[in-house]
Amino acid sequence: MSSFIRFASLAEKEGFANVVDAGEGFQFNFAVGPGKIQAPKVKPVPGRIQTWNSEKTELWQAGPELFAANRRSPYNGWESFRPHILKGFDLYSRTAKPKKAATMVLTYINRIEVDLSKNRPSEFVGFLPDEVNYADEIANFGRHTEQVFKDGDRIAIIAGKNIPSDEAGYAVILNISYTTPTPKLEVGAFKKNIEKAHTRIINAFEKSITDLQRGKMDPYD
């Protein structure tokens, strides 16, 4: 972990001075079985250094087998998020000097408020059918759709229900996750990877929501 202590030192110079030494943890991986959604599998993850910016809205994570760049709500658009990813990856590359990666994943988690006294969830998210009792569907972790592209990349979209925010409604959580297997880690290739991933995520998001939801959103350049 000595190289990741150096990562934390470099991150501090970039304004990410709030350091957390995270021990062994875990993550949830959603998988799809034949014709149905399987329960998420819990996968152990190794320890890592976590560095927050002063506002605690942006996070870098670095470990022996991991680099991650995270952004809390509110999301201020791709033009703001892209530099956060690239700067952190540059620091990670300088300290860890990775030769190969198993996967590159770009994930967006969208919270869509629904007032059940006025609307149905299917009026905001296009692939939620009206004839299915949405609360019952949550027992299977929501609705799931997935596409594999000709270049081998994969995109998965999961819609599930969050805990009610008030008596009248709840939030639909629209999780869009894009995976590139064994990506090239050179800086130029990495930039192309994330641009392609972002473009395809935006296309998938636009196909997943309705005009009613689109009208509620604040536009970003």
C-alpha positions as CSV (number, residue, x, y, z in Angstrom):
1,M,0.0,0.0,0.0
2,S,3.0,2.3,0.1
3,S,2.4,3.5,-3.4
4,F,-1.1,4.5,-2.5
5,I,0.1,6.5,0.5
6,R,2.0,8.4,-2.2
7,F,-1.3,8.6,-4.2
8,A,-2.9,10.2,-1.2
9,S,0.0,12.7,-1.0
10,L,-0.4,13.7,-4.6
11,A,-4.2,13.9,-4.2
12,E,-3.8,16.3,-1.3
13,K,-2.0,18.7,-3.6
14,E,-5.0,18.6,-5.9
15,G,-7.4,19.6,-3.1
16,F,-8.3,16.0,-2.0
17,A,-6.9,16.2,1.5
18,N,-9.6,14.2,3.4
19,V,-8.0,10.8,3.5
20,V,-9.7,7.6,4.7
21,D,-7.9,4.3,4.9
22,A,-10.6,1.8,4.0
23,G,-10.1,-1.8,5.1
24,E,-11.5,-4.9,3.5
25,G,-15.0,-4.2,2.1
26,F,-17.5,-5.6,-0.3
27,Q,-19.6,-4.6,-3.3
28,F,-22.9,-5.8,-4.8
29,N,-22.7,-7.3,-8.3
30,F,-26.1,-7.7,-10.2
31,A,-26.2,-10.7,-12.6
32,V,-28.8,-11.8,-15.1
33,G,-30.0,-15.4,-15.3
34,P,-32.1,-17.0,-18.1
35,G,-35.3,-15.0,-18.3
36,K,-35.0,-13.4,-14.8
37,I,-32.9,-11.2,-12.5
38,Q,-30.8,-13.0,-9.9
39,A,-30.2,-11.7,-6.4
40,P,-27.1,-9.6,-6.2
41,K,-23.9,-11.3,-5.3
42,V,-21.6,-10.0,-2.6
43,K,-18.0,-9.7,-3.7
44,P,-15.1,-8.9,-1.3
45,V,-12.9,-6.0,-2.4
46,P,-9.4,-5.3,-1.1
47,G,-8.5,-2.3,1.0
48,R,-7.9,1.1,-0.6
49,I,-7.1,4.7,0.1
50,Q,-10.0,7.1,-0.2
51,T,-9.4,10.8,-0.7
52,W,-12.3,13.4,-0.6
53,N,-12.2,17.0,-1.7
54,S,-12.9,19.7,0.9
55,E,-16.7,19.8,0.1
56,K,-16.9,16.0,0.3
57,T,-18.7,15.9,-3.1
58,E,-15.9,14.2,-5.1
59,L,-14.0,11.1,-4.2
60,W,-11.0,9.1,-5.5
61,Q,-10.3,5.6,-4.4
62,A,-7.0,3.8,-5.1
63,G,-6.0,0.3,-4.2
64,P,-3.9,-2.6,-5.5
65,E,-6.6,-3.7,-7.9
66,L,-8.8,-0.6,-8.1
67,F,-9.1,3.0,-9.2
68,A,-12.5,4.7,-8.8
69,A,-13.7,8.3,-9.3
70,N,-17.0,9.1,-7.6
71,R,-19.3,12.2,-7.6
72,R,-22.1,12.7,-5.1
73,S,-25.4,14.5,-6.0
74,P,-25.8,17.1,-7.4
75,Y,-24.3,16.0,-10.7
76,N,-23.1,19.1,-12.6
77,G,-22.7,17.5,-16.0
78,W,-20.1,15.6,-17.9
79,E,-17.9,18.6,-18.5
80,S,-17.4,18.7,-14.8
81,F,-17.2,15.0,-14.1
82,R,-14.7,14.1,-16.9
83,P,-11.8,16.1,-15.5
84,H,-12.3,14.5,-12.1
85,I,-12.0,11.0,-13.6
86,L,-9.0,11.9,-15.8
87,K,-7.0,13.7,-13.1
88,G,-7.5,10.9,-10.6
89,F,-6.6,8.3,-13.2
90,D,-3.4,10.2,-14.1
91,L,-2.4,10.2,-10.4
92,Y,-3.2,6.5,-10.1
93,S,-1.2,5.7,-13.3
94,R,1.9,7.6,-11.9
95,T,1.8,5.7,-8.6
96,A,0.5,2.2,-9.4
97,K,1.8,2.0,-13.0
98,P,-0.9,-0.5,-14.0
99,K,-0.2,-2.6,-17.1
100,K,-3.6,-4.2,-17.6
101,A,-7.2,-3.9,-16.2
102,A,-9.9,-6.5,-16.1
103,T,-12.7,-4.1,-16.6
104,M,-13.6,-0.4,-16.9
105,V,-17.0,0.5,-15.5
106,L,-18.9,3.8,-15.7
107,T,-22.1,4.0,-13.6
108,Y,-24.8,6.6,-13.3
109,I,-27.4,6.3,-10.5
110,N,-30.5,8.5,-11.1
111,R,-33.2,9.2,-8.5
112,I,-36.6,9.9,-10.1
113,E,-39.3,11.2,-7.7
114,V,-42.8,9.8,-8.2
115,D,-46.0,11.1,-6.6
116,L,-48.3,8.0,-6.7
117,S,-51.4,10.1,-6.2
118,K,-50.7,11.8,-9.6
119,N,-48.6,9.4,-11.7
120,R,-47.5,5.9,-12.3
121,P,-43.8,4.9,-12.4
122,S,-44.2,3.9,-16.0
123,E,-45.0,7.5,-16.9
124,F,-41.4,8.4,-16.1
125,V,-39.4,5.3,-17.0
126,G,-40.3,3.8,-20.3
127,F,-39.7,0.1,-19.7
128,L,-41.8,-0.2,-16.6
129,P,-45.1,-1.8,-17.8
130,D,-48.4,-0.6,-16.4
131,E,-49.9,-4.0,-16.0
132,V,-47.2,-5.1,-13.5
133,N,-47.7,-4.2,-9.9
134,Y,-44.5,-2.3,-9.4
135,A,-44.2,-3.0,-5.7
136,D,-44.3,-6.8,-6.4
137,E,-41.6,-6.4,-9.0
138,I,-39.2,-5.0,-6.5
139,A,-38.9,-8.4,-4.8
140,N,-36.8,-9.3,-7.9
141,F,-34.7,-6.2,-7.6
142,G,-36.7,-4.3,-10.3
143,R,-36.8,-4.3,-14.0
144,H,-33.6,-5.0,-16.0
145,T,-32.6,-4.6,-19.6
146,E,-29.1,-5.2,-21.1
147,Q,-27.3,-4.9,-24.4
148,V,-24.0,-6.2,-25.7
149,F,-22.4,-4.1,-28.4
150,K,-20.4,-5.5,-31.4
151,D,-17.1,-4.3,-29.8
152,G,-17.8,-6.5,-26.7
153,D,-18.8,-3.6,-24.4
154,R,-22.0,-4.1,-22.3
155,I,-24.6,-1.8,-20.9
156,A,-27.1,-2.7,-18.2
157,I,-30.1,-0.7,-17.0
158,I,-31.9,-1.5,-13.7
159,A,-34.9,0.3,-12.4
160,G,-35.9,-0.3,-8.8
161,K,-37.9,1.4,-6.0
162,N,-36.3,3.4,-3.2
163,I,-37.7,3.8,0.3
164,P,-40.7,6.2,0.2
165,S,-39.7,9.8,0.7
166,D,-43.2,10.8,1.9
167,E,-46.7,9.3,2.2
168,A,-47.7,10.2,-1.3
169,G,-44.9,8.6,-3.3
170,Y,-41.4,7.2,-3.7
171,A,-38.4,7.3,-5.9
172,V,-37.5,5.2,-8.9
173,I,-33.8,4.4,-8.9
174,L,-32.5,4.1,-12.5
175,N,-29.1,2.5,-12.5
176,I,-27.2,2.6,-15.8
177,S,-23.9,0.7,-15.8
178,Y,-21.5,0.4,-18.8
179,T,-18.6,-2.1,-18.8
180,T,-15.6,-2.4,-21.1
181,P,-13.7,-5.7,-20.7
182,T,-9.8,-5.5,-20.6
183,P,-9.5,-1.8,-21.6
184,K,-6.3,-0.3,-22.8
185,L,-4.8,1.9,-20.0
186,E,-2.8,4.3,-22.1
187,V,-4.1,7.9,-21.4
188,G,-5.3,8.4,-24.9
189,A,-7.1,5.1,-25.1
190,F,-8.6,5.6,-21.7
191,K,-10.0,9.0,-22.7
192,K,-11.6,7.4,-25.8
193,N,-13.0,4.6,-23.6
194,I,-14.8,6.9,-21.2
195,E,-16.1,9.2,-23.9
196,K,-17.6,6.2,-25.7
197,A,-19.1,4.9,-22.5
198,H,-20.6,8.3,-21.6
199,T,-22.1,8.7,-25.1
200,R,-23.7,5.3,-25.0
201,I,-25.0,5.9,-21.4
202,I,-26.6,9.1,-22.5
203,N,-28.3,7.4,-25.4
204,A,-29.5,4.6,-23.1
205,F,-30.8,7.1,-20.6
206,E,-32.7,9.0,-23.3
207,K,-34.4,5.8,-24.4
208,S,-35.3,4.8,-20.8
209,I,-37.1,8.0,-19.7
210,T,-40.3,9.6,-21.0
211,D,-41.0,13.1,-22.1
212,L,-42.7,13.7,-18.8
213,Q,-39.5,13.0,-16.9
214,R,-37.5,14.9,-19.5
215,G,-39.5,18.0,-18.8
216,K,-38.7,17.8,-15.1
217,M,-34.9,17.8,-15.6
218,D,-32.5,20.7,-15.6
219,P,-30.4,20.6,-18.8
220,Y,-26.6,20.3,-18.8
221,D,-24.3,21.2,-21.6
